[in-house]
Amino acid sequence: MMKAVGVIVEYNPFHNGHAYHLQAAKEIADADIAIAVMSGNFLQRGEPALVSKWYRTKMALLNGVDIVLELPYRFATQKAETFANGAISILDAIGCHSLCFGSESGDISSFLQTADYLETHKERFEEKIKMNIKTGVSYPRALSLSFQSLSSPENLLSLDKPNNILGYHYVKSIIQQKSSIIPLTVKRKNADYHDEHFATETIASATSIRKALFMNKEKRSSIQQYVPEATSTLLKEYLTEYGQLHQWENYWSYLRYRLIHTSSEELSEFYEVEEGIEHRLIAAALDSTNFKEFMQKIKTKRYTWTRLQRICVHILTNTKKIDMKSTAEAASYLRLLGMTRNGKEYLNKYKSQFALPLVAKLSAYKEKDILLDVKASRVYSFGIANQASNSLLHQEYKQPPIYID
């Protein structure tokens, strides 16, 4: 029997830290193959991916992943809890034996004990979260403060670290979904998640790598020591094919147009637009010349930068509350983006046992849920300001799963 370890990723872009995590995951899990659930063209922090999901799939397959499945838009652009629920349901449906995630903790027992402790004190914990939110702090801050205020035993997690928070939600989702997946964790190496500067000679955060890529050519070349050769080659190919990488500024004119030409009443119908923030969004759009300036104007103590960016993604993609109303705890399909020879062998051997339909050809799958992914991918193509955007626009239907022999 082929044993599969799952990883939940964005690979924006794939770097040496990811390579370390992937190798460690296979070793710790004693796995034959690695299956990645990867966000599509828009990410959990409310950002467009640096390069398309197809290029990021190539990066993954050329660097050790055997199967890449897309995390649907309705989960990929959500808070940690919903993001985790969708990803775990996919890994469970495809038969993963285990899940391995990176964390600041590196100790899986602390995740299991924290999940058990917070389930036991669920009512009290949730009440404290509500109380803290009423003071005007963001949800992640309320979560951290509430956790700290509980009289907790030793060996519990620090829930003020981004990867610890995600890992906690992965473990919680595994328990709630009654999945047989075994959770495992690897301690993050050297670079912190939000580091904007290169931390060591070989390991850097994706944030610092992206920052370098959007600077001058000299700085762009400096990333080579922090990414595998395949990543460096594919980034150059993307620039050659499309002329640019994706960032929020590429979409600012489209977002601004939508904000200025949409009434506050209609704006309130968009997903995550709440508490009258639509008025603030419109006022800031009228008075800002670029996306960064706009974000600085709308930032408040209550709304994190990440949540505001996710709101902007939903407005940009015309995703309303009614579109996400049916957001379930679990995914309803397995969208195959790519595979290696070993991955293909696994699919051929076990696909009859998968708990969800495997979608390799988009035109053959007619369910409504996948249309959000299609729409998001089409909007993503607007980030290319030349004729090449047309090929990206139609890629969603034309591109078959990528195969690396």
C-alpha positions in Angstrom: 0.0 0.0 0.0 1.3 3.5 -0.9 1.5 5.8 2.1 0.7 9.5 1.4 1.6 12.4 3.6 -0.3 15.6 3.1 0.9 19.2 3.1 -1.1 22.4 3.0 0.6 25.1 1.1 0.7 28.3 -1.0 4.2 28.1 -2.4 4.3 31.8 -3.1 7.0 31.0 -4.3 8.4 27.6 -3.4 11.7 28.3 -1.5 14.4 26.4 0.4 12.3 26.4 3.6 9.5 24.6 1.7 12.0 22.1 0.4 13.3 21.4 3.9 9.7 21.0 5.2 8.7 18.6 2.3 11.7 16.4 2.8 11.2 16.3 6.6 7.5 15.5 6.1 8.2 12.5 3.9 10.9 11.2 6.4 8.8 11.7 9.6 5.7 10.2 8.0 7.7 7.4 6.3 5.6 8.3 3.2 5.9 7.0 -0.3 4.4 10.2 -1.8 3.5 13.8 -0.8 0.1 15.3 -1.7 -0.2 19.1 -1.5 -3.4 21.0 -1.1 -2.4 24.4 -2.6 -4.3 27.7 -2.7 -5.4 28.9 -6.2 -4.7 32.3 -7.6 -5.8 34.3 -4.6 -4.3 33.5 -1.1 -5.3 33.3 2.5 -3.8 36.7 3.3 -6.0 38.3 0.7 -3.3 38.6 -2.0 -3.0 37.6 -5.6 -0.3 34.9 -6.0 3.0 36.0 -7.4 2.6 33.6 -10.4 -0.4 31.5 -11.5 -1.4 28.3 -9.7 -0.1 26.4 -12.8 3.4 27.7 -12.4 3.3 27.1 -8.7 2.1 23.6 -9.4 5.2 23.1 -11.6 7.4 24.4 -8.8 5.9 21.9 -6.4 6.2 18.9 -8.7 9.8 19.7 -9.7 10.7 20.0 -6.0 9.3 16.8 -4.5 5.5 17.0 -4.4 3.7 14.1 -6.2 0.1 15.3 -6.4 -1.1 18.9 -6.3 -4.8 19.6 -5.6 -6.4 23.1 -5.5 -7.8 24.4 -2.3 -11.1 26.0 -3.6 -11.5 29.8 -3.5 -14.3 29.4 -0.8 -11.7 28.0 1.6 -8.4 29.6 0.3 -9.5 33.2 0.9 -10.9 32.7 4.4 -9.9 32.9 8.1 -7.6 30.1 9.5 -10.5 28.0 10.8 -12.3 27.8 7.4 -9.1 27.5 5.5 -8.1 24.5 7.6 -11.5 22.8 7.4 -11.4 22.8 3.6 -7.8 21.6 3.3 -8.2 18.8 5.8 -11.4 17.6 4.1 -9.5 17.3 0.8 -6.5 15.4 2.3 -8.9 13.1 4.1 -11.0 12.4 1.0 -7.9 11.5 -1.1 -6.7 9.0 1.6 -3.7 10.7 3.2 -2.2 8.7 6.1 -0.8 11.8 7.8 -0.5 15.6 7.6 2.8 17.4 8.3 2.8 21.2 8.8 5.5 23.7 9.8 5.1 25.5 13.1 7.0 27.7 15.5 6.4 25.1 18.2 7.7 21.9 16.5 6.1 19.8 19.1 2.9 17.9 18.0 2.0 17.0 21.6 1.4 20.7 22.4 -1.0 21.0 19.5 -3.0 17.9 20.7 -3.1 19.1 24.3 -4.1 22.6 23.3 -6.9 21.3 21.1 -8.1 19.0 23.9 -7.9 21.7 26.5 -9.8 24.3 24.4 -12.5 21.8 23.5 -13.0 21.1 27.2 -13.2 24.8 28.0 -15.0 25.7 24.7 -17.9 27.8 26.2 -15.6 29.8 28.4 -13.0 30.3 25.7 -15.6 31.5 23.1 -17.2 33.8 25.6 -13.8 35.5 26.3 -13.2 35.9 22.6 -16.6 37.7 22.2 -15.7 39.9 25.1 -12.4 40.8 23.7 -13.8 41.5 20.2 -16.2 44.0 21.8 -13.2 46.0 23.0 -12.4 46.7 19.4 -9.5 44.3 18.8 -9.2 42.0 15.7 -10.2 38.4 15.9 -6.7 36.9 15.9 -5.8 39.3 18.8 -9.0 38.4 20.6 -8.1 34.7 20.2 -4.6 35.2 21.6 -5.8 37.4 24.6 -8.6 34.9 25.4 -6.2 32.0 25.4 -3.7 33.8 27.6 -6.4 34.7 30.1 -7.4 31.0 30.7 -5.7 29.3 33.6 -3.9 26.8 31.4 -1.5 23.9 32.2 2.0 23.6 30.9 3.0 22.4 27.4 0.2 24.3 25.6 0.8 26.3 22.5 1.7 29.9 22.0 -1.3 31.1 20.0 0.2 34.4 19.0 2.4 32.8 16.2 0.8 32.5 12.7 1.9 29.0 11.9 1.0 27.7 15.4 -2.5 29.2 14.9 -2.8 27.4 11.5 -1.5 24.2 13.0 -3.9 24.3 15.9 -6.8 24.7 13.4 -5.5 21.8 11.3 -5.5 19.5 14.4 -8.9 20.8 15.5 -10.3 20.1 12.0 -8.9 16.6 12.0 -10.6 15.9 15.4 -13.9 17.5 14.4 -14.1 15.8 11.1 -13.3 12.4 12.8 -10.5 11.9 10.3 -7.9 9.1 10.6 -5.2 11.5 9.5 -2.2 11.5 11.9 -1.0 15.1 12.5 2.8 15.7 12.5 4.8 19.0 12.7 8.2 20.3 11.8 9.8 23.3 13.5 10.2 26.2 11.1 13.8 26.8 10.2 15.5 30.2 10.7 13.1 32.7 8.9 10.0 34.0 10.6 6.8 34.0 8.6 6.6 37.8 8.2 10.4 38.5 7.9 10.9 41.2 5.2 14.7 40.7 5.2 16.9 37.7 4.4 17.6 36.0 7.7 20.3 33.5 6.7 22.5 32.5 3.8 20.0 29.8 2.5 16.7 30.2 4.2 14.4 33.2 3.8 10.7 33.8 4.2 8.4 34.0 1.2 7.6 37.6 2.3 11.3 38.7 1.9 11.6 36.8 -1.4 8.6 38.6 -2.8 9.8 41.9 -1.6 13.2 41.4 -3.4 11.4 40.3 -6.6 9.5 43.6 -6.9 12.7 45.6 -6.5 15.4 46.2 -9.1 16.9 43.5 -11.3 20.0 43.3 -9.0 17.9 42.6 -6.0 15.8 40.2 -7.9 18.9 38.1 -8.7 19.8 37.9 -5.0 16.9 35.4 -4.3 18.7 32.6 -6.1 20.4 31.3 -3.0 17.1 31.1 -1.2 15.1 29.1 -3.8 15.7 25.8 -5.7 16.9 26.1 -9.2 13.5 25.1 -10.6 11.8 28.0 -8.8 14.3 30.5 -10.2 13.9 29.1 -13.7 10.1 29.2 -13.6 10.0 32.7 -12.2 12.2 33.9 -15.1 10.0 31.9 -17.6 6.8 33.6 -16.1 8.4 37.1 -16.6 9.3 36.2 -20.2 5.9 34.8 -21.0 3.7 37.4 -19.2 6.0 40.3 -18.7 5.3 40.8 -15.0 4.6 39.2 -11.6 1.3 39.7 -9.8 0.8 42.1 -6.8 -2.1 44.1 -5.5 -1.1 47.3 -7.3 -1.7 45.5 -10.6 -5.4 45.3 -9.7 -5.8 48.7 -8.0 -7.6 50.4 -11.0 -10.1 47.6 -11.2 -10.8 47.6 -7.4 -11.0 51.4 -7.3 -13.5 51.5 -10.2 -15.7 48.9 -8.6 -15.6 50.7 -5.2 -16.3 54.2 -6.7 -19.2 52.9 -9.0 -20.9 50.7 -6.4 -23.4 52.1 -3.9 -22.8 51.5 -0.2 -25.9 49.4 -0.1 -24.7 47.1 -2.8 -21.2 47.0 -1.3 -22.6 45.7 2.0 -23.7 42.6 0.1 -20.1 41.5 -0.6 -18.7 38.7 1.5 -17.0 39.9 4.8 -18.2 43.6 4.3 -19.7 44.3 7.7 -20.3 46.9 10.4 -20.6 49.8 7.9 -17.0 49.5 6.6 -18.4 49.9 3.1 -18.5 53.7 3.7 -14.9 53.8 4.8 -13.9 51.8 1.7 -15.7 54.2 -0.7 -14.2 57.3 0.9 -10.7 55.9 0.8 -11.0 54.8 -2.8 -12.0 58.3 -3.8 -9.0 59.7 -2.0 -6.2 57.2 -2.8 -3.8 57.0 -5.8 -2.5 53.4 -5.2 -3.4 50.3 -3.3 -0.9 50.7 -0.4 -2.2 54.2 0.3 -5.8 52.9 0.2 -5.0 50.2 2.7 -3.3 52.6 5.1 -6.5 54.8 5.0 -8.9 51.9 5.8 -6.7 50.1 8.4 -8.2 50.1 11.9 -7.5 48.4 15.2 -10.4 46.0 14.7 -9.7 45.0 11.1 -6.3 43.3 10.4 -4.5 44.1 7.1 -5.1 40.5 6.1 -8.9 40.7 6.7 -9.1 44.0 4.8 -7.2 42.5 1.8 -9.6 39.5 1.8 -12.5 41.9 1.7 -10.9 43.6 -1.3 -10.4 40.2 -3.0 -14.1 39.4 -2.6 -15.1 42.8 -4.0 -12.6 42.4 -6.9 -14.0 39.0 -7.8 -17.6 40.1 -7.2 -18.1 37.5 -4.5 -21.2 38.2 -2.4 -22.5 36.8 0.9 -25.1 34.8 -1.0 -22.3 33.2 -3.1 -20.5 32.0 0.1 -23.6 31.3 2.1 -23.4 27.6 1.3 -19.7 27.4 2.5 -19.6 24.0 4.0 -17.2 22.6 6.5 -15.8 20.3 3.8 -14.9 20.5 0.2 -17.1 18.9 -2.5 -14.5 18.0 -5.1 -10.8 17.3 -5.7 -9.4 19.6 -8.3 -6.3 18.0 -9.8 -3.6 20.5 -10.9 -0.7 18.2 -11.4 1.1 15.0 -10.7 4.4 13.1 -11.1 4.7 9.5 -12.2 4.4 8.3 -8.6 1.4 10.6 -8.1 -0.3 9.1 -11.2 0.3 5.6 -9.9 -1.4 6.6 -6.6 -4.4 8.1 -8.4 -4.8 5.1 -10.6 -4.6 2.7 -7.7 -6.9 4.4 -5.2 -9.2 6.9 -7.1 -12.1 4.4 -6.8 -11.8 4.8 -3.0 -11.8 8.6 -2.9 -14.6 10.2 -0.9 -15.0 13.0 -3.4 -15.0 13.2 -7.2 -11.6 13.8 -8.8 -11.8 16.7 -11.3 -9.1 16.5 -14.0 -11.1 18.1 -16.8 -13.0 21.2 -15.8 -15.6 21.0 -18.5 -16.6 17.6 -17.3 -17.6 18.9 -13.8 -20.8 21.0 -13.7 -21.3 21.7 -10.0 -21.9 25.3 -8.9 -19.1 25.4 -6.3 -16.3 25.3 -8.8 -17.5 28.4 -10.6 -16.0 30.6 -7.8 -12.6 29.1 -8.8 -13.2 29.8 -12.5 -14.3 33.4 -11.8 -11.3 34.1 -9.5 -8.9 32.8 -12.1 -10.4 35.0 -14.8 -10.1 38.0 -12.6 -6.5 37.1 -11.8 -5.6 37.4 -15.5 -6.4 41.1 -15.3 -3.1 41.5 -13.4 -1.2 41.1 -16.7 -1.3 44.4 -18.6 -0.6 43.1 -22.1 -1.9 40.7 -24.7 -0.5 37.7 -22.8 -3.4 38.1 -20.3 -5.7 36.6 -22.8 -3.9 33.2 -22.6 -4.1 33.4 -18.8 -7.8 34.3 -19.1 -8.7 31.0 -21.0 -6.2 28.8 -19.2 -8.7 27.6 -16.6 -10.5 25.4 -19.2 -7.6 24.8 -21.6 -4.9 23.7 -19.2 -4.9 19.9 -18.4 -3.3 18.7 -15.2 0.5 19.1 -15.4 2.4 15.9 -15.6 6.1 15.6 -14.6 7.6 12.2 -15.5 
